[in-house]
Every structure is written in C-alpha cells, then in structure tokens.
Amino acid sequence: DILALGRLGDTRQLSLLRVQDRKVRSPSRLYIVCVAKRSSTSKVLTLGCHDRPVQPDKKGGISAICAALQPGTFATGGYDHLVHLWSLSDDQHATATPLAIKHTSVVQSLLATRDTSDKLLSGSADCSVSVYDIASGRTVSLLKLSNSVYHILPTASPFCVLVEVNIH
C-alpha cells in the first residue's frame, strides 16, 4: 500500500511511503492520508520525497490531496492556487502534470468522482468549485459561491456532492 503525504513548504512537499505487513504484497491500492499510524506488525519504507512544481511568486506547499480513480494516480492542490495530477510509475517514481484549473486563492479541497466520465472537483478559498474532466483536459463547469469552500464530500449518487462552505 502506498501513502502520499503532503506538506507546506517550497521543497519536498510530497512524500511517498510504502506500508508492508508480514506478508509481501504488491501496492495495489493508493491511500491518501495526513497521518500514518503504524501497527507493531507493519513497516513503513520511504519511497521518496518530491518537489511539487510551484509558481515562483506564490507560497509553496500542498494544501489538499486526494486519490484519483485510476490506479496509481492522485491529485494535489496548493497554496499557489495550482492543481496537479500525479502518476506513479512501476518503480514508484511520481510525475506531476499541472491541470488547467484556474483558482485565484488556495485550493482547500479535492474530490475525484465519476458520473459519465472521470472528473476532479476542486474547491478554493476564492469561493469557487471547479469541475475538471480528466479525459478532455478542461474545466467543464465552474460554480461561484458567496463563501470560501472548505470541503467537497462524496454522496451516494455520483451526480451529487456535498460542499461545505465558510459561513461568516
């Protein structure tokens, strides 16, 4: 199992870890977590630390992270307003691809979902939710709200999400 940990900072914002129990298994699942709890029967092996491409005039670091729907992929959002889609190679090296999502403030939440195609939703302190279609590589919808978006959460229906906003 692979853990992806994001952090604030201008360098080494992404750490990839492999968790192994007493049985040898291939990493078939990708977990995105903020804190890794280790049991007495598990080992945590560092696969590597990665620099996330950042805008030079903005604050660096990962502010949001989520597992994508394709195996071995995940997304990160940053304090620099950018969203990246990451792919893990067979040798566990991570490669970041910037997505054409235009936020004007920190990305606070990410959610991968599938309705008629794979989508990535991003919520930002700029009071917007962007719906990005992975296959076409473009933003297909932009929802402007009156308040900052804190979280985007899944529901039982793939056509509906729950958006938590700041209420003054």
Buried (B, 14 or more C-beta within 10 A) or exposed (E): BBBBBBBEBBEEBBBBBBBBEEEEEEBEEBBBEEEEEEEEEEEEEEBEBBEBBBEEEBBBBBBBBBBBEEEBBBBBBBBBBBBBBBBBEEEBEBEBEEBEBBBEBBBBBBBBBEEEEBBBBBBBBBBBBBBBBBEEEEBEEEEEBEEBBBBBEEEEEEEEBEBBBEEE
